[in-house]
Amino acid sequence: MNFYIITLFPEMFDSYLGESILARAIKEKKIKVTFVNPRKFVSGKYKKVWPDGNISQQIDERPYGGGPGMVMMAEPVIKAVESVIKKVVSSKKKVVRKTKIINFSPSGKKFDTTYAKKLVRPGGYTDIILISGRYEGIDARVDKILKTEKISIGDYVLTGGELPAMIMIDCIARQVKGVLGNFDSREEERISSSETYTRPEIIEYKGKKYKVPKVLLSGNHKDIENWKQNKK
Ligand code: SAH
């Protein structure tokens, strides 16, 4: 599974993708994450070369119709996405590639595990482009031109689409075979409960004893499964 993230802040992803299961998944080539900074595609009057040689590329502009905050301009974002699509097409080889373009928005379709599973199922997507907006969002024409799917990760407003991109990658990656040490760890493949216990059997805290539920120590698999079902 190939992820391409269109973001002004690619470094934000380093620590999360650099540790634990996702770092291993990347190392073992189960998933691949590529970053494209749309600022690179800013041109014309928004690209300035200063006397000291520094280059500044402004990507945000005032919204039409007024209102607070700035909006990311469409053109650099479209060009960034096009650069990814060009790469995917030219590397097509024998495998059938299927690309999806997702733009994040708090008012989009709600993301969940069912959606993540649909993306990775056999015959599903091989390449997913995630557009992480900032400021007040991105010029809406991006969605019309690129035919994006608008996705929300929940009913709250964040400062940018970087966390949503990380959440989607995390959730989708654990649906990819070989990413979790034990594929059956995915909760939908086993009887899991939100209540789990490990060693030691008794914890003493402020004079009170906290024990592991007896049934879990019983060795009776049927009883244990029933208990887990009830705790779901
Ligand atoms: N004014 C916009 C909010 C912009 S928030 C509106 O009312 O829709 C800035 C960016 O953060 C968005 O472009 C999006 O990429 C991201 N974002 C914020 N909250 C989000 C959420 N709940 N789900 C997905 N993306 C979100």
Boltz pocket constraint, residues with backbone or C-beta under 6 A from the ligand:
constraints:
  - pocket:
      binder: B
      contacts: [[A, 103], [A, 104], [A, 105], [A, 106], [A, 107], [A, 131], [A, 132], [A, 133], [A, 134], [A, 135], [A, 136], [A, 137], [A, 138], [A, 151], [A, 152], [A, 153], [A, 154], [A, 155], [A, 156], [A, 157], [A, 158], [A, 159], [A, 160], [A, 161], [A, 162], [A, 164]]
      max_distance: 6.0
